[in-house]
Amino acid sequence: MKKKSIITLCFVVVCAILLNYVAFIGFNIAGFSYGGMFGETGIKKGIDLAGGSVITFQADSDAPTDDQMQVVESIFQTRMTNAGYTEARISQGEGGKITVEIPSVFETDQAAGLLGDTAKLTFNDADGNVILDGATDIKNASYQYGKTSQTGSAQSYVQVEFNAEAKQKFADATKAAAARSSEGKNYISIQMDGKDISSPRVSEEINSDSCIISGDFTPETAQDLANKIKSGQLPFDMKVISQETVGAELGANALPTSLLAAAIGIILIMIFMVIMYRIPGLIADISLLIYVGLIGLAMGIFHVNLSLSGIAGIVLSIGMAVDADCIIFERMKEELKVGKTIRASVSAGFDKAFSAILDSNITTIIVLYISGIGAVTGFATTLGIGVILSMFTAIVITKFLLKQLVGIGIENRSLFYNAKAKKGGAEE
């Protein structure tokens, strides 16, 4: 058992080092390659770190209303999101102007092409045939809350209103779709710019001035879908009045400097953990090394848009990962001080700390995604990924490694905490 535990610990350390190498440097083996977190297929940098294009549009209308400009902004935001530029910044100016800042795109014509003059919304059948065109057939779309049937419960849904001609076309299309339920093709696909935003199932012909799109919607997602459908009806053309490229707002050395600061912080945390918690602290450092590799790999694979706020989210999530270990180790120390064995103290420490760790991390995620999306998307994304991975490494990896440590048969309690002797021989 002792030999097996030592081998397992050594194997995990080697895997942690290899994981970080793959995450940050990449690999190329037998035709399979990954360029690492900072490779061409890795993260995307925000405009504050990489620069990009700044394009200003002018509404082709004498007196555009605030509602019309909100629709245009929604169209632009949808296009940026679909293109993967979640860190794009959109701001409205006076007189129907909208400025869009797109990171890492230096061909301004290409950047303007990402937005275009219109957003094309279509309703298609299962074979891809266009049933309704958003520019001519849809009158309105709105978020609603209530019962969608007499026997159902209240829920969030989207109501789409048709014009007179679209009413009959939609009735014919839904009747045909409902008849194809045995083929699994009884759905209508709602697409914007060729990308699906919803594919509701059809059970019967719908012959009315409107239809209801229901599903597992929250009020926020239902409102978002309604906005996307409405955004297909561009109220007027948007003309490009200026376009330029800009350098990194924070300077070319902002990213390497920020990463160096993060690395120094991680090293200091690892030293602190060993000083404070000794052997468990060393185990926490191995777990933290795995965590850093996992978050680097996740960000590279999912092409996260990394801005300075995103780096702040990573650093904060590292602190939260160590915070979970500290809670666990403090519980272990309490158990050791009352005389329990090291094996029993390890088990009790995780059992008593689990609820506190779970509650705090879930609360962070809930608050983060209620209030954190928007201007700080990068921060919300990286911190969200970090919170999930930190729970995994603290609860699963650290626990596994400590059990292997117990298997070695260490009995010296001073390796787990600073046991100062009181008068009479009792431990403090």
RODO-60436 format. One record per residue (C-alpha): y, z, x; residue in three letters. Coordinates in Angstrom, 2 decimals, always signed. Layout:
BEGIN
+---------+---------+---------+------+
!       y !       z !       x ! code !
+---------+---------+---------+------+
!       Y !       Z !       X !  ALA !
...
+---------+---------+---------+------+
***
This chain:
BEGIN
+---------+---------+---------+------+
!       y !       z !       x ! code !
+---------+---------+---------+------+
!   +0.00 !   +0.00 !   +0.00 !  MET !
!   +2.41 !   +0.92 !   +2.82 !  LYS !
!   +1.77 !   -2.32 !   +4.72 !  LYS !
!   +2.12 !   -4.40 !   +1.56 !  LYS !
!   +5.47 !   -2.79 !   +0.72 !  SER !
!   +6.85 !   -3.41 !   +4.23 !  ILE !
!   +5.79 !   -7.07 !   +4.08 !  ILE !
!   +7.35 !   -7.44 !   +0.62 !  THR !
!  +10.67 !   -5.97 !   +1.76 !  LEU !
!  +10.77 !   -8.27 !   +4.81 !  CYS !
!   +9.92 !  -11.28 !   +2.63 !  PHE !
!  +12.75 !  -10.45 !   +0.21 !  VAL !
!  +15.26 !  -10.17 !   +3.09 !  VAL !
!  +14.22 !  -13.59 !   +4.40 !  VAL !
!  +14.49 !  -15.07 !   +0.88 !  CYS !
!  +17.97 !  -13.56 !   +0.47 !  ALA !
!  +19.15 !  -15.22 !   +3.70 !  ILE !
!  +17.61 !  -18.58 !   +2.73 !  LEU !
!  +19.14 !  -18.33 !   -0.75 !  LEU !
!  +22.63 !  -17.91 !   +0.71 !  ASN !
!  +22.05 !  -20.80 !   +3.11 !  TYR !
!  +21.01 !  -23.11 !   +0.27 !  VAL !
!  +23.84 !  -21.92 !   -1.98 !  ALA !
!  +26.65 !  -22.41 !   +0.52 !  PHE !
!  +25.32 !  -24.96 !   +3.05 !  ILE !
!  +22.81 !  -26.91 !   +0.96 !  GLY !
!  +19.58 !  -28.62 !   +1.94 !  PHE !
!  +17.96 !  -32.04 !   +2.32 !  ASN !
!  +14.18 !  -32.00 !   +2.22 !  ILE !
!  +11.92 !  -34.98 !   +1.50 !  ALA !
!  +14.61 !  -36.87 !   -0.37 !  GLY !
!  +15.72 !  -33.86 !   -2.43 !  PHE !
!  +19.20 !  -32.72 !   -1.49 !  SER !
!  +21.90 !  -30.33 !   -2.61 !  TYR !
!  +25.26 !  -30.32 !   -0.90 !  GLY !
!  +25.97 !  -26.64 !   -1.38 !  GLY !
!  +28.69 !  -24.86 !   -3.31 !  MET !
!  +31.48 !  -26.72 !   -1.49 !  PHE !
!  +29.78 !  -30.12 !   -1.32 !  GLY !
!  +30.68 !  -33.18 !   -3.39 !  GLU !
!  +28.28 !  -32.12 !   -6.13 !  THR !
!  +29.35 !  -28.47 !   -6.04 !  GLY !
!  +32.40 !  -26.71 !   -7.42 !  ILE !
!  +35.59 !  -28.40 !   -8.57 !  LYS !
!  +38.84 !  -26.96 !   -7.29 !  LYS !
!  +41.74 !  -26.05 !   -9.53 !  GLY !
!  +45.15 !  -27.65 !   -9.04 !  ILE !
!  +46.42 !  -24.53 !   -7.24 !  ASP !
!  +43.77 !  -25.00 !   -4.55 !  LEU !
!  +43.33 !  -28.77 !   -4.39 !  ALA !
!  +46.41 !  -30.40 !   -5.90 !  GLY !
!  +46.04 !  -33.30 !   -8.32 !  GLY !
!  +47.92 !  -35.41 !  -10.83 !  SER !
!  +50.86 !  -34.45 !  -13.02 !  VAL !
!  +51.50 !  -36.79 !  -15.95 !  ILE !
!  +54.24 !  -36.51 !  -18.56 !  THR !
!  +53.83 !  -38.20 !  -21.93 !  PHE !
!  +56.51 !  -38.96 !  -24.54 !  GLN !
!  +55.70 !  -39.19 !  -28.25 !  ALA !
!  +56.42 !  -42.63 !  -29.70 !  ASP !
!  +58.16 !  -41.09 !  -32.70 !  SER !
!  +61.78 !  -40.35 !  -33.61 !  ASP !
!  +61.18 !  -36.78 !  -34.79 !  ALA !
!  +57.67 !  -35.45 !  -34.06 !  PRO !
!  +56.91 !  -32.17 !  -35.82 !  THR !
!  +55.42 !  -29.09 !  -34.16 !  ASP !
!  +52.17 !  -29.61 !  -36.09 !  ASP !
!  +51.90 !  -33.18 !  -34.88 !  GLN !
!  +52.45 !  -32.12 !  -31.28 !  MET !
!  +49.77 !  -29.43 !  -31.67 !  GLN !
!  +47.33 !  -32.15 !  -32.77 !  VAL !
!  +48.22 !  -34.25 !  -29.73 !  VAL !
!  +47.76 !  -31.25 !  -27.42 !  GLU !
!  +44.35 !  -30.60 !  -29.00 !  SER !
!  +43.34 !  -34.20 !  -28.30 !  ILE !
!  +44.38 !  -33.93 !  -24.67 !  PHE !
!  +42.61 !  -30.58 !  -24.21 !  GLN !
!  +39.40 !  -31.99 !  -25.70 !  THR !
!  +39.51 !  -34.98 !  -23.39 !  ARG !
!  +40.04 !  -32.78 !  -20.34 !  MET !
!  +37.17 !  -30.50 !  -21.34 !  THR !
!  +34.84 !  -33.46 !  -21.96 !  ASN !
!  +35.75 !  -34.81 !  -18.52 !  ALA !
!  +34.88 !  -31.45 !  -16.94 !  GLY !
!  +38.44 !  -30.44 !  -16.07 !  TYR !
!  +38.49 !  -27.02 !  -17.72 !  THR !
!  +41.27 !  -25.94 !  -15.34 !  GLU !
!  +43.61 !  -28.72 !  -16.51 !  ALA !
!  +46.94 !  -27.32 !  -17.69 !  ARG !
!  +48.76 !  -28.74 !  -20.70 !  ILE !
!  +52.29 !  -27.74 !  -21.69 !  SER !
!  +54.70 !  -28.99 !  -24.35 !  GLN !
!  +58.30 !  -29.83 !  -23.59 !  GLY !
!  +61.29 !  -30.62 !  -25.75 !  GLU !
!  +61.67 !  -33.84 !  -27.71 !  GLY !
!  +57.97 !  -34.65 !  -28.05 !  GLY !
!  +57.05 !  -34.40 !  -24.37 !  LYS !
!  +53.69 !  -33.14 !  -23.07 !  ILE !
!  +52.90 !  -32.55 !  -19.39 !  THR !
!  +49.29 !  -32.55 !  -18.18 !  VAL !
!  +48.24 !  -31.26 !  -14.75 !  GLU !
!  +44.76 !  -32.43 !  -13.69 !  ILE !
!  +43.18 !  -30.93 !  -10.55 !  PRO !
!  +41.50 !  -33.02 !   -7.82 !  SER !
!  +42.49 !  -36.35 !   -9.40 !  VAL !
!  +44.93 !  -38.21 !   -7.13 !  PHE !
!  +44.84 !  -41.66 !   -8.72 !  GLU !
!  +47.48 !  -41.20 !  -11.40 !  THR !
!  +46.43 !  -44.35 !  -13.27 !  ASP !
!  +42.88 !  -42.99 !  -13.39 !  GLN !
!  +44.20 !  -39.65 !  -14.59 !  ALA !
!  +46.27 !  -41.33 !  -17.34 !  ALA !
!  +43.16 !  -43.27 !  -18.34 !  GLY !
!  +41.28 !  -40.01 !  -18.89 !  LEU !
!  +43.70 !  -39.24 !  -21.70 !  LEU !
!  +44.47 !  -42.67 !  -23.14 !  GLY !
!  +46.62 !  -43.39 !  -26.13 !  ASP !
!  +44.20 !  -42.40 !  -28.93 !  THR !
!  +41.17 !  -40.21 !  -29.57 !  ALA !
!  +38.44 !  -42.07 !  -31.44 !  LYS !
!  +36.55 !  -40.04 !  -34.05 !  LEU !
!  +33.51 !  -41.55 !  -35.80 !  THR !
!  +30.77 !  -40.50 !  -38.19 !  PHE !
!  +27.50 !  -42.23 !  -37.22 !  ASN !
!  +24.02 !  -42.41 !  -38.72 !  ASP !
!  +20.85 !  -41.64 !  -36.75 !  ALA !
!  +20.70 !  -45.24 !  -35.50 !  ASP !
!  +24.22 !  -45.07 !  -34.08 !  GLY !
!  +25.86 !  -47.19 !  -36.78 !  ASN !
!  +29.45 !  -46.16 !  -37.55 !  VAL !
!  +29.78 !  -44.85 !  -41.11 !  ILE !
!  +33.36 !  -43.55 !  -41.09 !  LEU !
!  +36.24 !  -43.97 !  -38.70 !  ASP !
!  +38.42 !  -40.93 !  -38.14 !  GLY !
!  +41.61 !  -42.94 !  -37.83 !  ALA !
!  +41.27 !  -44.59 !  -41.27 !  THR !
!  +38.75 !  -42.65 !  -43.37 !  ASP !
!  +39.40 !  -38.93 !  -42.78 !  ILE !
!  +42.28 !  -37.32 !  -44.65 !  LYS !
!  +41.99 !  -33.76 !  -43.31 !  ASN !
!  +39.66 !  -31.10 !  -41.88 !  ALA !
!  +40.09 !  -27.34 !  -42.25 !  SER !
!  +38.35 !  -24.08 !  -41.46 !  TYR !
!  +37.08 !  -22.18 !  -44.51 !  GLN !
!  +35.15 !  -18.98 !  -45.18 !  TYR !
!  +33.00 !  -18.38 !  -48.24 !  GLY !
!  +29.76 !  -19.32 !  -49.97 !  LYS !
!  +28.50 !  -22.87 !  -49.47 !  THR !
!  +25.95 !  -22.46 !  -52.28 !  SER !
!  +25.50 !  -20.21 !  -55.30 !  GLN !
!  +22.64 !  -18.28 !  -53.74 !  THR !
!  +23.87 !  -18.23 !  -50.16 !  GLY !
!  +25.98 !  -15.63 !  -48.41 !  SER !
!  +29.55 !  -16.06 !  -47.25 !  ALA !
!  +29.94 !  -17.84 !  -43.92 !  GLN !
!  +32.36 !  -19.83 !  -41.80 !  SER !
!  +32.34 !  -23.59 !  -42.31 !  TYR !
!  +34.43 !  -26.72 !  -41.93 !  VAL !
!  +35.61 !  -28.76 !  -44.91 !  GLN !
!  +36.29 !  -32.46 !  -44.31 !  VAL !
!  +38.35 !  -34.44 !  -46.83 !  GLU !
!  +37.94 !  -38.21 !  -47.28 !  PHE !
!  +40.23 !  -40.86 !  -48.65 !  ASN !
!  +39.13 !  -42.87 !  -51.71 !  ALA !
!  +37.41 !  -45.68 !  -49.82 !  GLU !
!  +35.58 !  -43.33 !  -47.45 !  ALA !
!  +34.17 !  -41.34 !  -50.38 !  LYS !
!  +31.84 !  -44.15 !  -51.45 !  GLN !
!  +30.88 !  -45.08 !  -47.88 !  LYS !
!  +29.93 !  -41.49 !  -47.14 !  PHE !
!  +27.93 !  -41.22 !  -50.40 !  ALA !
!  +25.89 !  -44.29 !  -49.48 !  ASP !
!  +25.33 !  -43.05 !  -45.93 !  ALA !
!  +24.22 !  -39.54 !  -46.93 !  THR !
!  +21.85 !  -40.94 !  -49.55 !  LYS !
!  +20.23 !  -43.15 !  -46.91 !  ALA !
!  +20.09 !  -40.28 !  -44.40 !  ALA !
!  +18.49 !  -37.84 !  -46.87 !  ALA !
!  +15.71 !  -40.36 !  -47.49 !  ALA !
!  +14.80 !  -40.27 !  -43.77 !  ARG !
!  +13.91 !  -36.58 !  -43.59 !  SER !
!  +10.26 !  -37.38 !  -42.83 !  SER !
!  +11.39 !  -39.27 !  -39.70 !  GLU !
!  +13.62 !  -36.40 !  -38.56 !  GLY !
!  +16.63 !  -38.73 !  -38.82 !  LYS !
!  +18.32 !  -37.10 !  -41.81 !  ASN !
!  +21.58 !  -36.27 !  -40.03 !  TYR !
!  +25.09 !  -37.58 !  -39.58 !  ILE !
!  +26.49 !  -37.46 !  -36.06 !  SER !
!  +30.19 !  -36.63 !  -35.68 !  ILE !
!  +31.46 !  -38.01 !  -32.39 !  GLN !
!  +34.77 !  -38.01 !  -30.57 !  MET !
!  +35.21 !  -40.45 !  -27.70 !  ASP !
!  +31.47 !  -41.16 !  -27.86 !  GLY !
!  +30.43 !  -37.51 !  -27.43 !  LYS !
!  +28.71 !  -35.47 !  -30.14 !  ASP !
!  +30.70 !  -32.54 !  -31.49 !  ILE !
!  +28.39 !  -31.88 !  -34.45 !  SER !
!  +25.22 !  -33.33 !  -36.03 !  SER !
!  +24.76 !  -31.71 !  -39.46 !  PRO !
!  +21.53 !  -32.30 !  -41.40 !  ARG !
!  +21.68 !  -34.01 !  -44.80 !  VAL !
!  +19.36 !  -32.97 !  -47.63 !  SER !
!  +20.90 !  -34.94 !  -50.50 !  GLU !
!  +23.52 !  -37.54 !  -51.37 !  GLU !
!  +27.08 !  -36.22 !  -51.10 !  ILE !
!  +29.37 !  -38.00 !  -53.57 !  ASN !
!  +32.70 !  -36.19 !  -53.48 !  SER !
!  +36.14 !  -36.28 !  -51.93 !  ASP !
!  +35.01 !  -33.88 !  -49.21 !  SER !
!  +31.95 !  -32.54 !  -47.41 !  CYS !
!  +31.05 !  -29.20 !  -45.88 !  ILE !
!  +29.76 !  -28.80 !  -42.35 !  ILE !
!  +27.94 !  -25.49 !  -42.12 !  SER !
!  +25.78 !  -23.85 !  -39.48 !  GLY !
!  +25.89 !  -20.93 !  -37.07 !  ASP !
!  +29.67 !  -20.95 !  -36.92 !  PHE !
!  +31.97 !  -18.10 !  -36.01 !  THR !
!  +35.55 !  -18.29 !  -37.31 !  PRO !
!  +36.62 !  -19.46 !  -33.85 !  GLU !
!  +34.01 !  -22.23 !  -33.48 !  THR !
!  +34.59 !  -23.46 !  -37.04 !  ALA !
!  +38.35 !  -23.63 !  -36.43 !  GLN !
!  +37.72 !  -25.42 !  -33.12 !  ASP !
!  +35.53 !  -28.03 !  -34.83 !  LEU !
!  +38.16 !  -28.56 !  -37.54 !  ALA !
!  +40.79 !  -29.09 !  -34.85 !  ASN !
!  +38.56 !  -31.59 !  -33.05 !  LYS !
!  +38.01 !  -33.56 !  -36.23 !  ILE !
!  +41.72 !  -33.54 !  -37.03 !  LYS !
!  +42.50 !  -34.53 !  -33.46 !  SER !
!  +40.87 !  -37.88 !  -34.16 !  GLY !
!  +43.92 !  -38.72 !  -36.24 !  GLN !
!  +46.52 !  -39.23 !  -33.55 !  LEU !
!  +49.84 !  -39.23 !  -35.42 !  PRO !
!  +51.53 !  -41.59 !  -32.95 !  PHE !
!  +51.09 !  -43.17 !  -29.55 !  ASP !
!  +51.89 !  -41.17 !  -26.43 !  MET !
!  +53.59 !  -43.18 !  -23.70 !  LYS !
!  +53.46 !  -42.26 !  -20.02 !  VAL !
!  +57.03 !  -41.66 !  -18.78 !  ILE !
!  +56.18 !  -40.20 !  -15.36 !  SER !
!  +53.14 !  -39.68 !  -13.19 !  GLN !
!  +52.84 !  -38.23 !   -9.72 !  GLU !
!  +50.44 !  -36.48 !   -7.39 !  THR !
!  +51.06 !  -33.01 !   -5.98 !  VAL !
!  +49.52 !  -31.04 !   -3.15 !  GLY !
!  +47.82 !  -27.67 !   -3.43 !  ALA !
!  +50.34 !  -25.23 !   -4.88 !  GLU !
!  +49.11 !  -22.40 !   -2.68 !  LEU !
!  +48.70 !  -24.49 !   +0.48 !  GLY !
!  +45.77 !  -26.24 !   +2.12 !  ALA !
!  +44.48 !  -23.00 !   +3.65 !  ASN !
!  +44.47 !  -21.05 !   +0.37 !  ALA !
!  +40.75 !  -21.51 !   -0.33 !  LEU !
!  +39.35 !  -20.69 !   +3.15 !  PRO !
!  +41.75 !  -17.74 !   +3.45 !  THR !
!  +40.70 !  -16.39 !   +0.04 !  SER !
!  +37.01 !  -16.81 !   +0.89 !  LEU !
!  +37.51 !  -15.05 !   +4.23 !  LEU !
!  +39.16 !  -12.13 !   +2.41 !  ALA !
!  +36.25 !  -12.04 !   -0.03 !  ALA !
!  +33.73 !  -12.04 !   +2.86 !  ALA !
!  +35.55 !   -9.17 !   +4.59 !  ILE !
!  +35.54 !   -7.25 !   +1.32 !  GLY !
!  +31.79 !   -7.77 !   +0.90 !  ILE !
!  +31.08 !   -6.57 !   +4.46 !  ILE !
!  +33.21 !   -3.45 !   +3.94 !  LEU !
!  +31.39 !   -2.73 !   +0.67 !  ILE !
!  +28.01 !   -3.08 !   +2.39 !  MET !
!  +29.07 !   -0.66 !   +5.14 !  ILE !
!  +30.39 !   +1.79 !   +2.53 !  PHE !
!  +27.10 !   +1.68 !   +0.59 !  MET !
!  +25.03 !   +2.51 !   +3.70 !  VAL !
!  +27.34 !   +5.40 !   +4.63 !  ILE !
!  +27.41 !   +6.86 !   +1.13 !  MET !
!  +23.83 !   +6.28 !   -0.02 !  TYR !
!  +21.86 !   +5.74 !   +3.20 !  ARG !
!  +18.49 !   +4.07 !   +2.53 !  ILE !
!  +19.29 !   +3.24 !   -1.12 !  PRO !
!  +22.61 !   +1.85 !   +0.09 !  GLY !
!  +20.75 !   -0.48 !   +2.45 !  LEU !
!  +18.61 !   -1.61 !   -0.48 !  ILE !
!  +21.79 !   -2.20 !   -2.49 !  ALA !
!  +23.11 !   -4.37 !   +0.36 !  ASP !
!  +20.01 !   -6.56 !   +0.21 !  ILE !
!  +20.43 !   -6.82 !   -3.54 !  SER !
!  +24.12 !   -7.67 !   -3.07 !  LEU !
!  +23.17 !  -10.40 !   -0.60 !  LEU !
!  +20.88 !  -11.90 !   -3.23 !  ILE !
!  +23.66 !  -11.60 !   -5.80 !  TYR !
!  +26.14 !  -13.50 !   -3.59 !  VAL !
!  +23.58 !  -16.28 !   -3.08 !  GLY !
!  +22.83 !  -16.51 !   -6.81 !  LEU !
!  +26.48 !  -16.70 !   -7.86 !  ILE !
!  +27.18 !  -19.34 !   -5.21 !  GLY !
!  +24.20 !  -21.38 !   -6.38 !  LEU !
!  +25.14 !  -21.02 !  -10.06 !  ALA !
!  +28.73 !  -22.10 !   -9.45 !  MET !
!  +27.63 !  -25.12 !   -7.44 !  GLY !
!  +24.95 !  -26.26 !   -9.90 !  ILE !
!  +27.19 !  -25.89 !  -12.94 !  PHE !
!  +30.22 !  -27.44 !  -11.15 !  HIS !
!  +32.53 !  -24.55 !  -11.99 !  VAL !
!  +36.24 !  -25.28 !  -11.71 !  ASN !
!  +37.37 !  -22.83 !   -9.05 !  LEU !
!  +40.98 !  -21.65 !   -8.93 !  SER !
!  +42.54 !  -18.64 !   -7.25 !  LEU !
!  +41.95 !  -16.67 !  -10.46 !  SER !
!  +38.31 !  -17.76 !  -10.30 !  GLY !
!  +37.97 !  -16.32 !   -6.79 !  ILE !
!  +39.47 !  -13.08 !   -8.11 !  ALA !
!  +36.78 !  -13.07 !  -10.80 !  GLY !
!  +34.05 !  -13.42 !   -8.17 !  ILE !
!  +35.42 !  -10.57 !   -6.06 !  VAL !
!  +35.77 !   -8.34 !   -9.13 !  LEU !
!  +32.20 !   -9.11 !  -10.24 !  SER !
!  +30.96 !   -8.11 !   -6.76 !  ILE !
!  +32.65 !   -4.75 !   -7.23 !  GLY !
!  +30.98 !   -4.44 !  -10.63 !  MET !
!  +27.58 !   -5.22 !   -9.08 !  ALA !
!  +28.01 !   -2.38 !   -6.59 !  VAL !
!  +29.35 !   -0.14 !   -9.35 !  ASP !
!  +26.04 !   -0.46 !  -11.20 !  ALA !
!  +24.13 !   +0.52 !   -8.05 !  ASP !
!  +26.40 !   +3.54 !   -7.57 !  CYS !
!  +25.67 !   +4.76 !  -11.09 !  ILE !
!  +21.94 !   +4.43 !  -10.48 !  ILE !
!  +22.04 !   +6.18 !   -7.10 !  PHE !
!  +24.14 !   +9.07 !   -8.42 !  GLU !
!  +21.55 !   +9.63 !  -11.13 !  ARG !
!  +18.83 !   +9.56 !   -8.47 !  MET !
!  +20.66 !  +12.17 !   -6.40 !  LYS !
!  +20.88 !  +14.45 !   -9.41 !  GLU !
!  +17.13 !  +14.21 !   -9.92 !  GLU !
!  +16.39 !  +14.82 !   -6.23 !  LEU !
!  +18.63 !  +17.92 !   -6.19 !  LYS !
!  +16.61 !  +19.56 !   -8.97 !  VAL !
!  +13.45 !  +19.15 !   -6.94 !  GLY !
!  +11.83 !  +16.00 !   -8.34 !  LYS !
!   +9.84 !  +13.72 !   -6.06 !  THR !
!  +11.43 !  +10.58 !   -4.67 !  ILE !
!   +9.23 !   +8.37 !   -6.87 !  ARG !
!  +10.12 !  +10.30 !  -10.02 !  ALA !
!  +13.81 !  +10.38 !   -9.08 !  SER !
!  +13.92 !   +6.59 !   -8.66 !  VAL !
!  +12.37 !   +6.02 !  -12.09 !  SER !
!  +14.58 !   +8.61 !  -13.77 !  ALA !
!  +17.70 !   +7.26 !  -12.07 !  GLY !
!  +17.20 !   +3.78 !  -13.52 !  PHE !
!  +16.21 !   +5.10 !  -16.95 !  ASP !
!  +19.30 !   +7.29 !  -17.26 !  LYS !
!  +21.72 !   +4.70 !  -15.84 !  ALA !
!  +20.45 !   +1.71 !  -17.81 !  PHE !
!  +22.37 !   +2.32 !  -21.04 !  SER !
!  +25.67 !   +2.95 !  -19.24 !  ALA !
!  +25.32 !   -0.24 !  -17.17 !  ILE !
!  +24.32 !   -2.35 !  -20.17 !  LEU !
!  +27.11 !   -1.03 !  -22.40 !  ASP !
!  +29.85 !   -1.51 !  -19.81 !  SER !
!  +28.79 !   -5.05 !  -18.89 !  ASN !
!  +28.33 !   -6.22 !  -22.47 !  ILE !
!  +31.74 !   -4.76 !  -23.35 !  THR !
!  +33.26 !   -6.66 !  -20.42 !  THR !
!  +31.75 !   -9.96 !  -21.59 !  ILE !
!  +32.88 !   -9.44 !  -25.20 !  ILE !
!  +36.46 !   -8.53 !  -24.26 !  VAL !
!  +36.55 !  -11.29 !  -21.66 !  LEU !
!  +35.66 !  -14.09 !  -24.03 !  TYR !
!  +37.79 !  -12.78 !  -26.89 !  ILE !
!  +40.95 !  -12.69 !  -24.79 !  SER !
!  +40.16 !  -14.34 !  -21.45 !  GLY !
!  +39.70 !  -18.02 !  -22.32 !  ILE !
!  +42.73 !  -20.24 !  -21.99 !  GLY !
!  +45.19 !  -19.80 !  -19.16 !  ALA !
!  +42.62 !  -17.89 !  -17.09 !  VAL !
!  +39.53 !  -19.98 !  -17.81 !  THR !
!  +38.47 !  -19.88 !  -14.15 !  GLY !
!  +38.70 !  -16.10 !  -14.03 !  PHE !
!  +36.78 !  -15.75 !  -17.31 !  ALA !
!  +34.04 !  -18.17 !  -16.19 !  THR !
!  +33.38 !  -16.71 !  -12.75 !  THR !
!  +33.59 !  -13.10 !  -13.95 !  LEU !
!  +31.28 !  -13.89 !  -16.87 !  GLY !
!  +28.67 !  -15.46 !  -14.56 !  ILE !
!  +29.10 !  -12.57 !  -12.14 !  GLY !
!  +28.61 !   -9.89 !  -14.79 !  VAL !
!  +25.34 !  -11.45 !  -15.98 !  ILE !
!  +23.99 !  -11.87 !  -12.44 !  LEU !
!  +25.12 !   -8.39 !  -11.40 !  SER !
!  +23.12 !   -6.85 !  -14.25 !  MET !
!  +20.08 !   -8.83 !  -13.12 !  PHE !
!  +20.34 !   -7.83 !   -9.46 !  THR !
!  +21.14 !   -4.16 !  -10.17 !  ALA !
!  +18.52 !   -3.59 !  -12.86 !  ILE !
!  +15.75 !   -5.91 !  -11.65 !  VAL !
!  +16.15 !   -6.62 !   -7.92 !  ILE !
!  +17.37 !   -3.19 !   -6.80 !  THR !
!  +14.70 !   -1.45 !   -8.87 !  LYS !
!  +11.97 !   -3.68 !   -7.43 !  PHE !
!  +13.12 !   -3.08 !   -3.85 !  LEU !
!  +13.37 !   +0.70 !   -4.32 !  LEU !
!   +9.84 !   +0.78 !   -5.69 !  LYS !
!   +8.67 !   -1.05 !   -2.57 !  GLN !
!  +10.55 !   +1.53 !   -0.50 !  LEU !
!   +8.79 !   +4.34 !   -2.34 !  VAL !
!   +5.50 !   +2.57 !   -1.62 !  GLY !
!   +6.12 !   +2.96 !   +2.10 !  ILE !
!   +5.77 !   +6.71 !   +1.58 !  GLY !
!   +9.17 !   +8.00 !   +2.74 !  ILE !
!   +9.41 !  +11.74 !   +2.01 !  GLU !
!  +12.57 !  +12.69 !   +3.92 !  ASN !
!  +15.20 !  +13.45 !   +1.24 !  ARG !
!  +18.04 !  +13.34 !   +3.78 !  SER !
!  +17.52 !   +9.58 !   +3.91 !  LEU !
!  +18.61 !   +9.41 !   +0.26 !  PHE !
!  +21.57 !  +11.80 !   +0.15 !  TYR !
!  +23.42 !  +14.36 !   +2.22 !  ASN !
!  +21.53 !  +17.57 !   +1.50 !  ALA !
!  +23.66 !  +20.40 !   +2.88 !  LYS !
!  +21.92 !  +23.75 !   +3.10 !  ALA !
!  +23.43 !  +26.74 !   +1.32 !  LYS !
!  +22.87 !  +30.31 !   +2.38 !  LYS !
!  +19.34 !  +31.29 !   +1.46 !  GLY !
!  +17.94 !  +27.84 !   +2.20 !  GLY !
!  +18.76 !  +26.12 !   -1.11 !  ALA !
!  +20.04 !  +22.57 !   -1.08 !  GLU !
!  +23.49 !  +21.74 !   -2.30 !  GLU !
+---------+---------+---------+------+
***
